[in-house]
């Protein structure tokens, strides 16, 4: 998680980022180093319907992982990266999956 936070920090140095997190163990680790231009909002337990990332992972699984067998963990990770890159390159798709009213109206 710290590597992810560092990556985000470097990728968006001039923006204030708000991360919406569920209760995953890596999201609750004691050694997290949150950059000063980020904040975390933790969702209530057992509330996947509030987490926009759940829809993103559903999209990635549906388009890149259904009916597939990978020869290695590395190949599966590479496929996940391709799925994330596809979403990054398609802001309209990303917005349609994660731009819920409660998110849009808070900006």
C-alpha positions as CSV (number, residue, x, y, z in Angstrom):
1,X,0.0,0.0,0.0
2,X,2.9,2.4,0.7
3,X,4.3,1.7,-2.8
4,X,0.8,2.6,-4.2
5,X,0.6,5.8,-2.2
6,X,4.1,6.8,-3.3
7,X,3.2,6.1,-6.9
8,X,0.0,8.2,-6.6
9,X,1.9,11.0,-4.9
10,X,4.5,11.1,-7.7
11,X,1.8,10.8,-10.4
12,X,-0.3,13.7,-9.0
13,X,2.1,16.0,-7.1
14,X,0.0,19.1,-7.6
15,X,-3.4,17.7,-6.7
16,X,-5.1,17.0,-3.4
17,X,-6.2,13.3,-3.5
18,X,-9.0,11.8,-1.4
19,X,-8.8,8.0,-1.3
20,X,-12.0,6.0,-0.5
21,X,-10.9,2.8,1.3
22,X,-12.6,-0.3,2.4
23,X,-11.5,-2.4,5.4
24,X,-8.8,-4.4,3.5
25,X,-5.9,-5.2,5.8
26,X,-3.5,-3.2,3.7
27,X,-5.7,-0.2,4.0
28,X,-5.5,-0.4,7.8
29,X,-1.8,-1.2,8.2
30,X,-0.1,0.6,11.1
31,X,2.9,1.6,9.0
32,X,1.1,3.5,6.3
33,X,2.9,6.7,5.2
34,X,0.2,9.1,3.8
35,X,1.7,11.9,1.8
36,X,0.6,15.4,3.0
37,X,-1.5,16.1,-0.1
38,X,-3.7,13.0,0.5
39,X,-6.6,12.1,2.8
40,X,-8.3,8.8,3.5
41,X,-12.0,8.2,3.9
42,X,-12.8,4.8,5.3
43,X,-16.0,3.2,4.4
44,X,-18.2,1.4,7.0
45,X,-17.6,-2.3,7.3
46,X,-19.5,-4.6,4.9
47,X,-20.5,-1.8,2.5
48,X,-19.2,-2.8,-0.9
49,X,-22.1,-0.9,-2.5
50,X,-20.5,2.4,-1.3
51,X,-17.0,1.6,-2.8
52,X,-16.7,2.7,-6.4
53,X,-13.6,0.6,-6.8
54,X,-15.7,-2.5,-6.6
55,X,-17.3,-1.6,-10.0
56,X,-13.9,-1.0,-11.5
57,X,-12.6,-4.4,-10.4
58,X,-15.8,-6.0,-11.7
59,X,-15.1,-4.4,-15.1
60,X,-11.5,-5.5,-15.1
61,X,-12.5,-9.1,-14.1
62,X,-15.2,-9.3,-16.7
63,X,-13.1,-7.9,-19.6
64,X,-9.7,-9.4,-18.8
65,X,-10.1,-12.4,-16.6
66,X,-13.3,-14.3,-17.5
67,X,-12.7,-17.8,-18.9
68,X,-8.9,-17.3,-18.7
69,X,-6.2,-19.4,-17.2
70,X,-2.8,-17.8,-16.6
71,X,0.5,-19.7,-16.6
72,X,1.9,-17.6,-13.8
73,X,1.0,-15.0,-11.2
74,X,3.1,-12.5,-13.2
75,X,0.9,-13.0,-16.2
76,X,-2.2,-12.4,-14.1
77,X,-0.7,-9.2,-12.7
78,X,0.3,-8.0,-16.2
79,X,-3.4,-8.6,-17.2
80,X,-4.6,-6.5,-14.3
81,X,-2.2,-3.7,-15.2
82,X,-3.5,-3.8,-18.8
83,X,-7.1,-3.5,-17.4
84,X,-6.2,-0.6,-15.2
85,X,-4.4,1.2,-18.1
86,X,-7.4,0.6,-20.3
87,X,-9.6,2.4,-17.7
88,X,-7.1,5.1,-17.3
89,X,-7.1,5.8,-21.0
90,X,-10.9,5.9,-21.1
91,X,-12.0,8.6,-18.7
92,X,-15.7,8.5,-19.9
93,X,-15.8,4.7,-19.1
94,X,-14.1,5.3,-15.7
95,X,-16.6,8.1,-14.9
96,X,-19.6,6.0,-15.9
97,X,-18.4,3.2,-13.5
98,X,-17.4,5.3,-10.5
99,X,-19.1,8.7,-10.9
100,X,-21.9,8.1,-8.5
101,X,-24.1,11.0,-7.5
102,X,-22.8,11.0,-3.9
103,X,-19.2,11.4,-5.4
104,X,-20.0,13.9,-8.1
105,X,-22.1,16.1,-5.8
106,X,-19.3,16.3,-3.2
107,X,-16.9,18.0,-5.6
